Amino acid sequence: MIFNLNLENINYLKIIYKDKNDTTRCAKAAIKKMNEFDIIACTKLENGFNLRTPQDISLSFICENGLYRTTTSLKYIDIKDEYVFFTIKSPVGLDYQQNREYFRVRMEVPVTILYERYGISKKLTGVTYDISANGVRLSFDKVEEISNDVEIIFLFENKIIATKAQLIRMDTDVKIYDAAFKFVDLKSNDMDFISQLCIKTQLEYKRNSIK
């Protein structure tokens, strides 16, 4: 077995696991130790945290130059004070996935956009076409000219998220209007929520495609 995880500038790990209710969860963790046998990673303990061990997991290394992903085993966990320590079996190798962490997923979520145009407050409703943890593409039935700086309010099924955003581009195709935005001040916990939702949705797409 060759241990070939010679990565530089690792920012953190992303661990995708199943909790005791068989629900897909995501944890961001810092590496404390790594060798050819085990990876020890740590994250802050959150309310409601529960999982079974051992179990197979998806493990991502978030680096400055991209995202590397693999599958391996979560051997056990140790909870000390306010922290969770994961002991993970070191994988043989990694697959380079993309040059950015945040992939886009097709998803329809109702949204409201607030902005000003010529000193007048405007409100616009629409739905998401696709979304990631750092940006979104929205669809509208009709729209006037949109300001470059807006506030987007997402009406998720069990959560409302508001963030400032910057208009990247605006496209029109007959009666369909699309606008792409980059998030400006999305809170860390809201970013994690959207990222986890994207992962869950992508896994559902994959499961449905093999049925």
Phi, psi and omega in degrees: 000133181253125178270105187235048177260050182275073181257142176253154175058048175284123179278312178191173175256151171240119183250119178254118187222176175252134175276184185291347175264010180065028176263135180290129180233163180228135177233134173263128187221152177263143178283128176257329182202145179209127176216191184289348181255313187223155167242126176255121181232155186226141174217162180285138181289130179246154178299137179086002181293125174201137177204163179257146175227149355282165175199157175282142182225162168261129185237127179241137174258114180267110183244170180294331183261006178150190183243127178243134186229150177203173172245144181202198183240136169272113187281310177193170179234158177224123180258120179232123181055244183253021185231151175248130177251120179265132170253114188243137176292128180295126178284163179289319182203184184226156173251131176285124186262313186191167180269012175211155182284328194262101176272154182267146180228137176293127183197134178256115178227131178298141180223156170235135179247131176246134179199171177244141176223117182056040177079005181251131179287133182237151175225135184223137178248150179191198177223156175285141172267310170214163187209150171222182182281357177233005178185174184206151169245129185247152177240140180227151174285323177206154183200143170273184178295130184261144176290159178291328181248124184222171168244129179250131176247117181264130180255074176292164185301321183234020182196142174250128181236132177238137179208150171284150183212160180241132180291127179263313178202162180227127181236145175232138178222098184059252183255008181253131180244126177242142177222132179256135182231150172251130180291142183254313185227038180296128181295152184301316181291329176288323176298318178296321179299312180293318179300316180294322178295322177296318179297314180299317180295318179297320178296323177294320177300316181294318180296318181292330182287340181257003179284000000 
